[in-house]
Amino acid sequence: MDATAPGPRPGPQSQSQPEPEPEPRPRRRDRAATRAALLDAARLRFGRHGYDGTGVRDIAADAGVDPALVFRYFGSKERLYAEAVRAEVPAGLAADRRRPLEAITADLLHDVVFADWSAYDGEHPLLVMLRSSGRDHVREQLRTRVCEDYLGEFTRRLEGPDAHLRAELLGALLLGMGVMRSLVGSPALGEASFGQARPLVDRVVAALARNEEGDR
């Protein structure tokens, strides 16, 4: 046999194979991002279906997480609702104590009645709370936001012994308009624009702003 004859060629198994890529490590859960996703999902669910019509599993599914994380991050459905559905007085609304009452009510008329709050499926959070006000904890949350926050700003700009009453009447006007336009779907107010409604509301505000005792 010729010693110089070539030997057998290496088979496919003898060729070098690429090393398999390491499996990706499981991503660490971002607590802040998960909480934010749950809050966003909760706002939409509560806005569309109210407190009783919304389940923890529904919110978790919308956020793409395990339902147990709702209780880990918020403790309960009730606490999640309280954090998700908040109606804070806008920071710039009351910054200037000398700002006229008519200007403040005009801003609230726009925000509460006419603005599109997409995070809550279109409604202002005060109206979202009204939908679930049959629940004691929701009603208390609504009362605190309206009476201590919004109406407090009205009262500080009114004079006379009945300032608190007139402030509550202003609040009733704005919330009532929101209910009629959004929840009831009344035809005339539902079709009206902010520009059409504002001068009429301004006349009511001007009447309630007058201190009849001081004018006598």
C-alpha positions as CSV (number, residue, x, y, z in Angstrom):
1,M,0.0,0.0,0.0
2,D,1.3,3.4,-1.0
3,A,2.3,5.3,2.2
4,T,1.7,8.6,0.4
5,A,-1.9,7.8,-0.4
6,P,-4.4,10.2,1.3
7,G,-6.2,8.9,4.3
8,P,-9.9,8.9,4.8
9,R,-11.6,12.2,4.7
10,P,-13.1,13.4,8.0
11,G,-16.8,12.9,8.2
12,P,-19.4,15.6,9.1
13,Q,-19.1,14.8,12.8
14,S,-15.4,15.6,12.8
15,Q,-15.9,19.2,11.6
16,S,-15.9,21.9,14.2
17,Q,-19.5,22.9,15.3
18,P,-20.4,26.5,16.4
19,E,-20.9,26.8,20.1
20,P,-24.5,27.2,21.1
21,E,-25.5,30.7,22.2
22,P,-26.1,30.9,25.9
23,E,-29.8,31.1,26.8
24,P,-30.9,34.6,27.8
25,R,-31.1,35.2,31.4
26,P,-34.6,36.0,32.7
27,R,-35.2,39.7,32.8
28,R,-35.5,41.2,36.2
29,R,-38.8,42.7,36.9
30,D,-38.8,46.5,36.9
31,R,-41.0,47.4,40.0
32,A,-41.6,51.0,38.9
33,A,-42.6,49.9,35.3
34,T,-44.9,47.2,36.6
35,R,-46.6,49.5,39.0
36,A,-47.1,52.1,36.2
37,A,-48.5,49.5,33.9
38,L,-50.9,48.3,36.5
39,L,-52.0,51.9,37.3
40,D,-52.6,52.6,33.6
41,A,-54.6,49.4,33.1
42,A,-56.6,50.1,36.3
43,R,-57.5,53.7,35.2
44,L,-58.9,52.4,31.9
45,R,-60.8,49.5,33.5
46,F,-62.3,51.6,36.3
47,G,-63.2,54.3,33.9
48,R,-65.0,51.9,31.6
49,H,-66.5,49.4,34.1
50,G,-66.5,51.1,37.5
51,Y,-65.2,49.6,40.7
52,D,-67.6,46.6,40.9
53,G,-67.3,45.8,37.3
54,T,-63.5,45.5,37.3
55,G,-61.6,42.5,38.6
56,V,-58.0,42.3,39.7
57,R,-57.4,39.5,37.1
58,D,-58.7,41.8,34.4
59,I,-56.3,44.6,35.4
60,A,-53.3,42.2,35.6
61,A,-54.1,40.7,32.3
62,D,-54.2,44.1,30.6
63,A,-50.9,44.9,32.2
64,G,-49.4,41.5,31.2
65,V,-48.4,40.5,34.7
66,D,-49.5,38.0,37.4
67,P,-52.5,39.1,39.5
68,A,-50.5,38.5,42.7
69,L,-48.4,41.6,41.8
70,V,-51.5,43.8,42.3
71,F,-51.5,42.7,46.0
72,R,-47.8,42.9,46.3
73,Y,-47.5,46.5,45.0
74,F,-50.8,47.9,46.2
75,G,-52.1,45.6,49.0
76,S,-55.7,45.5,47.8
77,K,-58.1,46.4,45.0
78,E,-59.4,49.2,47.1
79,R,-55.9,50.8,47.5
80,L,-55.2,50.3,43.8
81,Y,-58.4,52.2,43.1
82,A,-57.5,55.0,45.5
83,E,-54.1,55.5,43.8
84,A,-55.3,55.0,40.2
85,V,-58.3,57.3,40.3
86,R,-57.1,60.5,41.7
87,A,-58.5,64.0,41.1
88,E,-55.9,66.4,42.3
89,V,-56.4,70.1,41.9
90,P,-54.1,71.1,39.0
91,A,-50.9,72.6,40.4
92,G,-51.2,75.9,38.5
93,L,-54.9,76.3,39.2
94,A,-54.5,77.8,42.6
95,A,-51.0,79.0,42.5
96,D,-52.0,82.7,42.4
97,R,-54.3,83.5,45.3
98,R,-55.4,86.6,43.6
99,R,-56.6,84.8,40.5
100,P,-60.3,85.6,39.8
101,L,-62.9,83.0,40.6
102,E,-64.2,83.2,37.1
103,A,-60.8,82.1,35.7
104,I,-60.6,79.1,38.0
105,T,-64.1,78.0,37.2
106,A,-63.5,78.4,33.5
107,D,-60.4,76.1,33.8
108,L,-62.5,73.5,35.7
109,L,-65.3,73.8,33.3
110,H,-62.9,72.8,30.5
111,D,-61.2,70.1,32.5
112,V,-64.2,68.4,34.2
113,V,-66.9,68.9,31.6
114,F,-65.3,69.2,28.1
115,A,-61.7,67.7,28.2
116,D,-61.0,64.2,26.9
117,W,-59.3,62.3,29.7
118,S,-58.0,59.3,27.6
119,A,-56.3,57.7,30.6
120,Y,-59.7,57.2,32.1
121,D,-61.5,56.3,28.9
122,G,-62.5,59.9,28.3
123,E,-63.9,61.1,31.6
124,H,-62.5,63.3,34.3
125,P,-61.5,61.2,37.4
126,L,-64.2,62.9,39.5
127,L,-66.8,61.5,37.1
128,V,-65.2,58.1,37.2
129,M,-65.6,58.2,41.0
130,L,-69.2,59.2,40.7
131,R,-69.9,56.0,38.7
132,S,-68.7,54.0,41.7
133,S,-70.0,56.2,44.5
134,G,-72.2,53.5,45.9
135,R,-69.1,52.2,47.6
136,D,-68.4,53.8,50.9
137,H,-64.6,54.1,50.3
138,V,-65.1,55.7,46.9
139,R,-67.7,58.1,48.2
140,E,-65.4,59.2,51.0
141,Q,-62.6,59.6,48.5
142,L,-64.9,61.7,46.2
143,R,-66.1,63.8,49.2
144,T,-62.5,64.6,50.2
145,R,-61.4,65.6,46.7
146,V,-64.4,67.8,46.1
147,C,-65.0,69.4,49.4
148,E,-61.5,69.8,50.8
149,D,-59.6,70.4,47.5
150,Y,-61.8,72.0,44.8
151,L,-64.4,73.7,46.9
152,G,-61.7,75.0,49.3
153,E,-60.3,77.0,46.4
154,F,-63.7,78.5,45.7
155,T,-64.4,79.4,49.3
156,R,-61.1,81.2,49.7
157,R,-62.2,83.6,46.9
158,L,-65.7,84.2,48.2
159,E,-66.7,86.6,51.0
160,G,-69.7,86.7,53.3
161,P,-71.3,84.3,55.8
162,D,-72.6,82.0,53.1
163,A,-69.3,81.6,51.2
164,H,-69.3,77.8,51.8
165,L,-72.8,77.4,50.5
166,R,-72.1,79.4,47.4
167,A,-68.8,77.4,46.8
168,E,-70.8,74.1,47.0
169,L,-73.3,75.5,44.5
170,L,-70.5,76.2,42.1
171,G,-69.2,72.7,42.6
172,A,-72.6,71.3,42.0
173,L,-72.9,73.3,38.8
174,L,-69.7,71.9,37.4
175,L,-70.2,68.3,38.5
176,G,-73.8,68.4,37.4
177,M,-72.8,69.6,33.9
178,G,-70.2,66.8,33.8
179,V,-72.9,64.2,34.8
180,M,-75.4,65.6,32.2
181,R,-72.8,65.6,29.4
182,S,-70.9,62.4,30.1
183,L,-73.1,60.0,32.1
184,V,-76.6,61.1,31.1
185,G,-75.7,62.1,27.5
186,S,-78.1,65.1,27.4
187,P,-78.5,66.3,23.8
188,A,-78.0,70.1,24.1
189,L,-75.1,70.0,26.5
190,G,-73.6,67.0,24.7
191,E,-73.4,68.9,21.5
192,A,-72.3,72.2,23.0
193,S,-68.7,73.4,22.9
194,F,-66.7,74.9,25.7
195,G,-66.9,78.2,23.9
196,Q,-70.7,78.1,23.9
197,A,-71.0,77.1,27.5
198,R,-68.4,79.3,29.1
199,P,-70.2,82.7,28.8
200,L,-73.4,81.2,30.3
201,V,-71.4,79.6,33.2
202,D,-69.6,82.9,33.7
203,R,-73.0,84.6,34.4
204,V,-73.9,82.0,37.0
205,V,-70.5,82.3,38.6
206,A,-70.7,86.1,38.7
207,A,-74.1,85.9,40.5
208,L,-72.8,83.4,43.1
209,A,-69.6,85.4,43.6
210,R,-71.5,88.5,44.8
211,N,-71.7,89.0,48.5
212,E,-75.2,90.1,49.0
213,E,-74.7,90.8,52.7
214,G,-71.8,93.2,51.8
215,D,-73.8,94.9,49.1
216,R,-76.6,96.0,51.5
